[in-house]
Structures are given as C-alpha cells and as structure tokens.
C-alpha cells in the first residue's frame, strides 16, 4: 500500500461521495440535474458514462445501439449502469470523439467531454429517443410561431392622431397616457446591508467555512479558501462584514482572519491534539447554492494521527467533507478544536489511476500546528478549562452553529474567468456562469 501511495499522484480536493456508474445516487445527492453541462455531468459521475461512450461507438458505428446514441449534430444519450439514460441537447462534440482524441494523443487528464446540456432523464433508450422527436417538434413549433405585433390603433373620426378620449368621454389625452403598463413582479430582496469597506464591484466566486477562536474578532480558515480572494466576507446579523487576512501559512493550509465584529461565541483549542479513534464532528457550509444556507454537521472518528505521506501536520478523519467544508472546525466530544477541515483524496483521480474509489478518507490540519501558527503571530486563543466535560450531540451542534461562519470569496469577473480556465481551483470556485 505504501508503494502505491508513493507512485500515485494525489491531489487535495474536497471529497464527493458518489458511487461509480450510479446515476440515481448522483441524482439523489443533487449532483445530476436538468440543465447541467455535460462536462460537469461527467465529473459528477466519475466520468464512467463518458469513458464508456468510446467503447459503445467505435469507428463511427454504434456498437451498442441500446446503450449509446448520437444523432451527429445536436442530441447525445449517455448511459449509467443502473439503467439511466441522460439526454443532452446542443451537442456538437460528443463524448466518444473526445475519448478517442484523448486515447490517441495520450491526454489522460483532459476533462473536456464536449458540449451540451442535460434536458431529460429516462429509464430506456426508446423513451429517450422518443423524447428527441417530441423536443424537435416543440422547437420547430416555437420557431414557426408567428410573432404578434401590437398595431397602433387608428384614430377615431374627428380625433387628432396621437390622442384618445379621456375617462370623462369628453376630453382628449395623449394615447400613451392611457396605456396600462403591466406591473413588474414584486420580488422581495433580502434585507442585507453592507459595510463601507466592502467593494460592491466584486462578485462572489467561491465559498468556504471559518470559525471564531476568541472574542476579539479573530477567526481561522484554510489558506486555499481565501488565497484567490480580493475580499473575504460573511453575512453576520443581516450585514455583509469584511474579514481581513492577518496571516497565512500555505504549507499547512491555514489562514488567520480578523473582523471588527466581536463574537461572544468561539471555539477553544485543544493544544495536545486529537486522540486516535476518538469521536469527532465536522462543522461547515458545504455545496453552497445547492444545499440549504444553514450550517451542516457530519460525524466520524479520528482514523489516523498523520496525513498523506505520514504528514504529522494533518489528522485523517472519516467524517464526510464536501466542497465548502474547507476551513470549518473539527471538534471532539468536549467541544474542543482538534483540527481544521481541509481536504480529501481526489476520488476522480484515484478512480483513473488506482482503479478504485476511496471512501471516507478526509484530512484536517492538526490543532498543535494551528497553535504554533497562532503563537508565532501572537494571536490569543482560549484553551479548555480543568473542569470541562463532554457535550451531547445537540450541544456540539449548537456550539458549532454559533461559532462557525460561511465565508464568501469576492473577486472580479475577469479574474474568475482566468481561474476557471486554469482548472486548478475547480473544487473551490462556484459555477456562476
């Protein structure tokens, strides 16, 4: 096993938890949905339906007509092994061509599986093909639908052009004043104010988690959560609040933040670190924009006191972590910080390279490392008292909820586009296009 770990290339990214080939499971987790781009679909199903497209269509001949279909211009059907048929429209570059190109030129890590968006999901190939005919008919009907042009009313006899009878039936008023405009829908806006120092020209390009460590406004998160941000903000009591970066440690993936808001709820730090096998919970805000806005709690144990390549600066946990959990606290049963949720093994890369999918292998920055960083920056923190005791599950959840914040990464749209093209931050960036 050690030899395999030495050879394999590991990439730290937040873990997803989808079984290979399982379309239904990906749907239940919200990872497959109508409108999803085909490249994202391939990634969220670990690429297996898209890899298999090459086998199902060889030399432009459909080898397995009941499992793969491409009409040559617009529609493509990809299949998972649990008999789910996914119909994509707007396809000019099908998955099988991309896989053929990848094998020919040896570009194994190319994640481009062509274009198109998911428009429907079916339980059989015949149903999917029937839907194509229906979709084409609807599109043609919409295309050929005559446009209705409002005609300008002819002036009544004796009434000057551009004028209409008033409400009293005697006076004349300009016709445009008589036109009743359709009212705009009354869409209530969230009542969120903004601090003066926040740049309103920036957009939210990513999100993560953080937590308070004292009542002076100091907080911790991962370096990779704030590394690509011009500003990091959180919504506190209905107000967007700026979190300034005080210090970073890229090696250990830790960032120290400071805000003007003084929270009375904060987390105490266990200087000795985690114990092997002890119960822990991870607190954070995963999958922003897909799940609810509330904090999420996952439970697990400390699986190892070292991380990748025997890195003693990390602990390994089996509590589930998703994109957005980064920077959140990992607490023991006494409500003490033993780690900062950081990353998991890249399932997609492991599936490609090792031909298996790791489960429940996630990592956190060990609390002793965090303590050393805080001491070097002379940032005060609180340690547990002598008479501390264990917390119930609900008490731990309340502690995590009151002390943990959702951080929003702000930057320019141009920088977002550049970062998106690099693919280096795919697990951090939000899909805002």
C-alpha positions as CSV (number, residue, x, y, z in Angstrom):
1,X,0.0,0.0,0.0
2,X,2.9,2.4,0.8
3,X,4.4,1.7,-2.6
4,X,1.1,2.5,-4.3
5,X,0.8,5.8,-2.4
6,X,4.3,6.7,-3.4
7,X,3.7,6.2,-7.1
8,X,0.2,7.7,-7.3
9,X,-0.3,11.5,-7.7
10,X,-2.5,12.8,-5.0
11,X,-4.5,16.0,-5.3
12,X,-6.1,17.6,-2.3
13,X,-9.7,18.4,-3.1
14,X,-12.9,18.3,-1.2
15,X,-14.5,14.9,-1.5
16,X,-17.7,13.9,-3.2
17,X,-19.5,10.7,-2.3
18,X,-21.0,9.2,-5.4
19,X,-20.6,5.6,-6.4
20,X,-19.2,5.0,-9.8
21,X,-21.7,4.4,-12.6
22,X,-24.6,5.2,-10.1
23,X,-26.8,7.8,-11.8
24,X,-29.6,7.5,-9.4
25,X,-27.4,8.1,-6.4
26,X,-25.8,11.2,-8.0
27,X,-29.4,12.4,-8.7
28,X,-30.4,11.9,-5.1
29,X,-27.4,14.0,-4.0
30,X,-28.2,16.8,-6.3
31,X,-25.1,16.2,-8.5
32,X,-27.2,15.5,-11.6
33,X,-30.0,17.9,-12.5
34,X,-31.7,19.2,-15.6
35,X,-29.6,21.9,-17.3
36,X,-26.2,20.6,-16.1
37,X,-23.3,21.0,-18.5
38,X,-22.1,17.7,-19.9
39,X,-18.6,18.2,-18.6
40,X,-19.9,18.7,-15.1
41,X,-22.1,15.6,-15.5
42,X,-19.1,13.5,-16.5
43,X,-17.2,14.8,-13.5
44,X,-20.0,14.2,-11.0
45,X,-20.5,10.6,-12.2
46,X,-16.7,10.0,-12.1
47,X,-16.6,10.1,-15.9
48,X,-17.6,6.4,-16.4
49,X,-20.6,7.0,-18.7
50,X,-18.4,9.3,-20.8
51,X,-15.4,6.9,-20.9
52,X,-17.7,4.1,-22.0
53,X,-19.1,6.2,-24.9
54,X,-15.9,5.3,-26.8
55,X,-16.5,1.6,-26.3
56,X,-20.2,1.8,-27.3
57,X,-19.4,3.7,-30.5
58,X,-16.4,2.5,-32.5
59,X,-15.3,3.8,-35.9
60,X,-18.5,5.9,-36.1
61,X,-20.6,2.7,-35.8
62,X,-22.9,2.3,-32.9
63,X,-21.6,-1.0,-31.4
64,X,-24.2,-1.0,-28.6
65,X,-27.3,0.9,-30.0
66,X,-29.3,0.3,-26.9
67,X,-26.6,1.9,-24.6
68,X,-25.4,4.9,-26.6
69,X,-26.8,7.3,-29.2
70,X,-25.5,10.5,-31.0
71,X,-27.5,12.0,-33.9
72,X,-24.5,13.7,-35.4
73,X,-25.4,17.3,-34.8
74,X,-27.4,18.1,-31.7
75,X,-28.5,15.2,-29.4
76,X,-26.5,12.7,-27.4
77,X,-27.6,10.0,-24.9
78,X,-25.2,8.7,-22.2
79,X,-25.9,5.7,-20.0
80,X,-25.0,4.7,-16.5
81,X,-25.0,1.0,-15.4
82,X,-28.2,1.4,-13.3
83,X,-30.3,1.9,-16.5
84,X,-30.5,5.6,-16.5
85,X,-30.4,7.4,-19.9
86,X,-29.3,11.0,-19.9
87,X,-30.3,13.1,-23.0
88,X,-28.2,16.1,-23.9
89,X,-29.0,18.8,-26.4
90,X,-26.7,21.3,-28.1
91,X,-24.0,18.6,-28.7
92,X,-21.5,19.3,-31.5
93,X,-18.7,17.4,-29.9
94,X,-19.8,14.0,-28.5
95,X,-18.1,12.2,-25.6
96,X,-16.9,9.3,-27.7
97,X,-14.9,11.6,-30.0
98,X,-13.3,13.3,-27.0
99,X,-12.3,9.9,-25.6
100,X,-10.9,8.8,-28.9
101,X,-8.9,12.0,-29.1
102,X,-7.7,11.5,-25.5
103,X,-6.5,8.0,-26.2
104,X,-4.8,8.9,-29.5
105,X,-2.8,11.8,-28.0
106,X,-2.3,10.4,-24.6
107,X,-4.0,13.3,-22.8
108,X,-5.4,11.1,-19.9
109,X,-6.2,14.1,-17.7
110,X,-8.3,16.1,-20.2
111,X,-11.7,16.6,-18.6
112,X,-13.3,18.1,-21.7
113,X,-16.1,15.7,-22.8
114,X,-17.6,18.1,-25.4
115,X,-20.6,20.4,-25.1
116,X,-24.3,20.1,-24.5
117,X,-26.7,20.4,-21.6
118,X,-28.9,17.8,-19.9
119,X,-32.6,18.2,-20.9
120,X,-34.2,15.0,-19.7
121,X,-33.7,11.7,-17.9
122,X,-35.2,8.3,-18.9
123,X,-35.3,4.7,-18.0
124,X,-34.8,3.3,-21.5
125,X,-33.2,4.2,-24.8
126,X,-36.5,4.1,-26.6
127,X,-38.0,6.6,-24.3
128,X,-35.1,8.9,-24.7
129,X,-35.2,8.7,-28.5
130,X,-39.0,9.4,-28.4
131,X,-38.3,12.5,-26.4
132,X,-35.9,13.7,-29.0
133,X,-38.7,13.7,-31.6
134,X,-41.0,15.5,-29.2
135,X,-38.4,18.1,-28.4
136,X,-37.6,18.8,-32.1
137,X,-41.4,19.2,-32.8
138,X,-41.7,21.6,-29.9
139,X,-38.7,23.6,-31.0
140,X,-40.0,23.8,-34.6
141,X,-43.4,24.8,-33.3
142,X,-41.9,27.6,-31.3
143,X,-39.7,28.7,-34.1
144,X,-42.5,28.9,-36.6
145,X,-44.9,30.6,-34.2
146,X,-45.9,33.9,-35.7
147,X,-44.9,37.0,-33.8
148,X,-47.7,39.1,-32.6
149,X,-47.1,42.8,-33.3
150,X,-49.3,45.3,-31.5
151,X,-50.9,47.5,-34.0
152,X,-51.3,51.2,-33.3
153,X,-55.0,52.0,-33.0
154,X,-56.4,54.1,-35.8
155,X,-57.6,57.5,-34.7
156,X,-61.4,57.8,-34.4
157,X,-63.1,60.2,-36.7
158,X,-62.7,63.8,-35.6
159,X,-59.9,62.9,-33.0
160,X,-56.4,64.1,-33.8
161,X,-53.8,61.5,-34.3
162,X,-52.0,60.6,-31.1
163,X,-54.9,61.5,-28.9
164,X,-57.6,59.3,-27.3
165,X,-60.9,60.1,-25.4
166,X,-60.4,60.7,-21.7
167,X,-62.2,59.0,-18.9
168,X,-65.0,61.6,-18.9
169,X,-65.7,60.8,-22.6
170,X,-65.3,64.5,-23.5
171,X,-61.7,65.5,-23.0
172,X,-58.7,64.3,-25.1
173,X,-55.5,62.9,-23.7
174,X,-52.3,61.5,-25.3
175,X,-52.9,57.9,-26.1
176,X,-49.7,56.8,-24.4
177,X,-51.1,58.0,-21.1
178,X,-54.0,55.7,-21.5
179,X,-51.8,52.6,-21.9
180,X,-51.8,50.4,-18.8
181,X,-48.4,49.1,-18.2
182,X,-48.0,45.5,-16.9
183,X,-46.7,45.8,-13.3
184,X,-43.4,44.3,-12.6
185,X,-43.5,41.3,-10.2
186,X,-42.9,42.3,-6.6
187,X,-39.8,40.2,-5.8
188,X,-38.7,40.9,-2.2
189,X,-35.0,41.5,-1.8
190,X,-33.1,40.1,1.2
191,X,-32.6,42.8,3.8
192,X,-28.8,42.7,3.9
193,X,-26.8,45.8,4.5
194,X,-23.1,46.2,3.6
195,X,-20.0,47.5,5.5
196,X,-18.4,50.6,3.9
197,X,-15.1,48.9,3.3
198,X,-16.7,46.2,1.0
199,X,-16.1,46.7,-2.7
200,X,-19.5,46.4,-4.4
201,X,-17.9,45.9,-7.8
202,X,-16.6,42.5,-6.9
203,X,-18.6,39.3,-7.3
204,X,-18.8,36.1,-5.2
205,X,-16.6,33.5,-7.0
206,X,-16.2,30.8,-4.2
207,X,-17.2,29.9,-0.7
208,X,-15.8,28.1,2.3
209,X,-16.1,28.0,6.1
210,X,-14.4,29.6,9.1
211,X,-14.8,29.9,12.9
212,X,-14.1,32.3,15.7
213,X,-11.3,31.5,18.2
214,X,-11.7,34.4,20.7
215,X,-14.0,37.3,21.5
216,X,-11.7,39.9,19.8
217,X,-12.9,39.1,16.2
218,X,-10.2,36.6,15.2
219,X,-11.1,33.6,13.1
220,X,-9.4,30.7,11.3
221,X,-9.9,29.1,7.9
222,X,-7.9,27.3,5.2
223,X,-5.4,29.3,3.1
224,X,-6.9,27.9,-0.1
225,X,-10.3,29.3,0.9
226,X,-9.0,32.9,0.8
227,X,-6.0,32.6,-1.4
228,X,-7.8,33.7,-4.6
229,X,-10.0,36.4,-3.0
230,X,-9.7,40.2,-3.2
231,X,-12.0,40.3,-0.2
232,X,-13.5,37.7,2.1
233,X,-16.9,38.5,3.6
234,X,-19.5,36.8,5.8
235,X,-23.1,37.8,6.5
236,X,-23.5,38.5,10.2
237,X,-26.8,39.7,11.7
238,X,-28.0,40.7,8.2
239,X,-24.9,42.7,7.3
240,X,-22.0,41.8,5.0
241,X,-18.9,42.0,7.1
242,X,-15.3,42.1,5.9
243,X,-12.7,39.6,7.2
244,X,-9.2,40.9,6.7
245,X,-6.3,38.4,6.3
246,X,-3.8,38.8,9.2
247,X,-1.5,35.8,8.4
248,X,-1.3,32.8,6.2
249,X,0.6,29.5,6.2
250,X,0.5,28.0,2.7
251,X,2.5,24.9,3.8
252,X,0.0,23.9,6.4
253,X,-3.0,25.5,4.7
254,X,-4.0,27.8,7.5
255,X,-5.2,31.5,7.4
256,X,-5.8,33.8,10.3
257,X,-8.6,36.4,9.8
258,X,-9.7,39.5,11.7
259,X,-13.1,41.3,11.7
260,X,-14.5,44.3,13.5
261,X,-17.4,42.1,14.8
262,X,-16.7,40.7,18.3
263,X,-18.4,37.4,18.7
264,X,-19.2,36.1,22.1
265,X,-19.3,32.6,20.7
266,X,-15.9,31.0,19.9
267,X,-14.2,27.6,20.0
268,X,-11.5,26.6,22.5
269,X,-8.4,24.9,21.1
270,X,-7.0,21.6,22.4
271,X,-3.2,22.1,22.3
272,X,-2.4,18.4,22.6
273,X,-4.4,17.5,19.5
274,X,-6.7,14.6,18.6
275,X,-6.6,11.1,20.0
276,X,-6.7,8.1,17.8
277,X,-10.2,6.6,17.5
278,X,-12.0,9.4,19.3
279,X,-15.3,10.7,18.0
280,X,-15.3,14.0,16.1
281,X,-17.8,16.2,14.3
282,X,-17.0,18.4,11.3
283,X,-18.9,21.7,11.0
284,X,-19.2,23.8,7.9
285,X,-21.2,25.1,4.9
286,X,-20.8,22.6,2.1
287,X,-22.1,22.8,-1.5
288,X,-23.2,26.5,-1.4
289,X,-26.1,27.2,-3.7
290,X,-27.2,23.6,-3.8
291,X,-27.9,22.7,-0.2
292,X,-29.7,25.0,2.4
293,X,-28.0,28.0,3.8
294,X,-27.8,26.5,7.3
295,X,-24.7,25.0,8.9
296,X,-24.1,21.3,8.3
297,X,-22.8,18.8,10.9
298,X,-21.2,15.4,10.0
299,X,-19.9,12.8,12.4
300,X,-16.9,10.4,12.4
301,X,-13.8,9.3,14.2
302,X,-10.1,10.1,14.0
303,X,-8.8,7.4,11.7
304,X,-5.1,8.3,11.9
305,X,-2.9,10.9,13.6
306,X,-1.0,11.6,10.4
307,X,-2.0,12.5,6.8
308,X,-0.6,11.9,3.4
309,X,3.0,10.7,3.3
310,X,3.0,10.5,7.1
311,X,2.4,14.2,7.4
312,X,2.1,14.8,11.2
313,X,0.6,18.2,10.5
314,X,-2.6,16.5,9.5
315,X,-5.1,14.1,11.0
316,X,-7.2,11.7,9.0
317,X,-10.9,11.5,9.7
318,X,-13.8,9.6,8.2
319,X,-16.4,12.4,8.8
320,X,-17.9,13.3,5.4
321,X,-16.5,16.5,3.8
322,X,-17.9,18.3,0.7
323,X,-16.8,21.3,-1.3
324,X,-17.5,24.3,1.1
325,X,-16.5,22.4,4.3
326,X,-12.9,23.7,3.9
327,X,-11.9,25.9,6.8
328,X,-14.6,24.6,9.2
329,X,-13.7,23.3,12.7
330,X,-13.3,19.6,13.6
331,X,-14.4,19.2,17.3
332,X,-14.0,16.4,19.8
333,X,-16.8,15.3,22.2
334,X,-15.6,18.0,24.6
335,X,-16.3,20.7,22.1
336,X,-12.6,21.4,21.6
337,X,-10.9,22.1,18.3
338,X,-8.7,19.2,17.2
339,X,-8.4,20.2,13.5
340,X,-9.4,22.4,10.6
341,X,-11.3,20.6,7.8
342,X,-9.0,20.7,4.8
343,X,-9.3,18.1,2.1
344,X,-9.9,14.6,0.9
345,X,-8.4,12.2,-1.6
346,X,-9.4,13.1,-5.1
347,X,-11.9,10.3,-6.0
348,X,-11.8,11.1,-9.7
349,X,-8.0,10.8,-9.9
350,X,-7.9,7.7,-7.7
351,X,-10.6,6.1,-10.0
352,X,-8.4,6.8,-13.0
353,X,-5.1,5.9,-11.6
354,X,-5.7,3.2,-9.0
355,X,-9.0,1.8,-10.5
356,X,-10.8,2.1,-7.1
357,X,-12.6,4.8,-5.3
358,X,-11.5,5.7,-1.7
359,X,-14.3,6.2,0.8
360,X,-14.3,8.3,4.0
361,X,-10.7,9.4,3.6
362,X,-10.5,13.1,4.6
363,X,-8.0,15.3,6.3
364,X,-7.8,18.1,8.7
365,X,-5.0,20.4,9.9
366,X,-3.9,19.2,13.3
367,X,-4.6,21.6,16.2
368,X,-1.0,21.6,17.5
369,X,0.1,23.0,14.2
370,X,-2.6,25.7,14.5
371,X,-1.4,26.6,18.0
372,X,2.2,27.1,16.7
373,X,0.9,29.4,14.0
374,X,-1.1,31.5,16.4
375,X,1.7,31.7,18.9
376,X,4.1,32.9,16.1
377,X,1.7,35.6,15.1
378,X,0.9,36.5,18.8
379,X,-2.8,35.9,18.4
380,X,-4.5,35.0,21.6
381,X,-6.8,31.9,21.8
382,X,-8.6,30.0,24.6
383,X,-7.8,26.5,25.9
384,X,-10.2,24.2,27.7
385,X,-10.8,24.5,31.4
386,X,-9.8,22.0,34.0
387,X,-13.4,21.0,34.8
388,X,-14.6,20.7,31.2
389,X,-16.9,17.8,30.3
390,X,-18.3,16.1,27.2
391,X,-21.1,17.5,25.2
392,X,-24.2,15.8,23.8
393,X,-24.7,15.7,20.0
394,X,-27.2,18.6,20.1
395,X,-24.9,20.7,22.3
396,X,-22.0,20.1,20.0
397,X,-24.2,21.2,17.0
398,X,-25.2,24.4,18.9
399,X,-21.6,25.2,19.6
400,X,-20.6,24.6,16.0
401,X,-23.5,26.6,14.7
402,X,-22.9,29.7,16.9
403,X,-19.1,29.8,16.2
404,X,-18.9,28.9,12.6
405,X,-19.3,31.3,9.7
406,X,-19.8,30.9,5.9
407,X,-17.1,32.8,4.1
408,X,-17.7,34.2,0.6
409,X,-14.7,34.8,-1.7
410,X,-15.1,38.0,-3.8
411,X,-13.1,38.9,-6.9
412,X,-13.5,40.4,-10.3
413,X,-15.4,38.6,-13.1
414,X,-12.2,38.7,-15.3
415,X,-10.2,37.0,-12.5
416,X,-12.9,34.4,-12.1
417,X,-12.8,33.6,-15.8
418,X,-9.0,33.2,-15.6
419,X,-9.2,31.0,-12.6
420,X,-11.9,28.9,-14.2
421,X,-9.8,28.3,-17.3
422,X,-6.8,27.1,-15.2
423,X,-8.9,24.3,-13.6
424,X,-6.6,24.5,-10.6
425,X,-9.4,25.8,-8.3
426,X,-12.3,23.7,-9.6
427,X,-13.1,22.4,-6.1
428,X,-13.3,26.0,-4.7
429,X,-14.9,28.1,-7.4
430,X,-18.7,28.4,-7.7
431,X,-20.4,27.8,-11.0
432,X,-21.7,31.3,-11.7
433,X,-21.8,31.4,-15.5
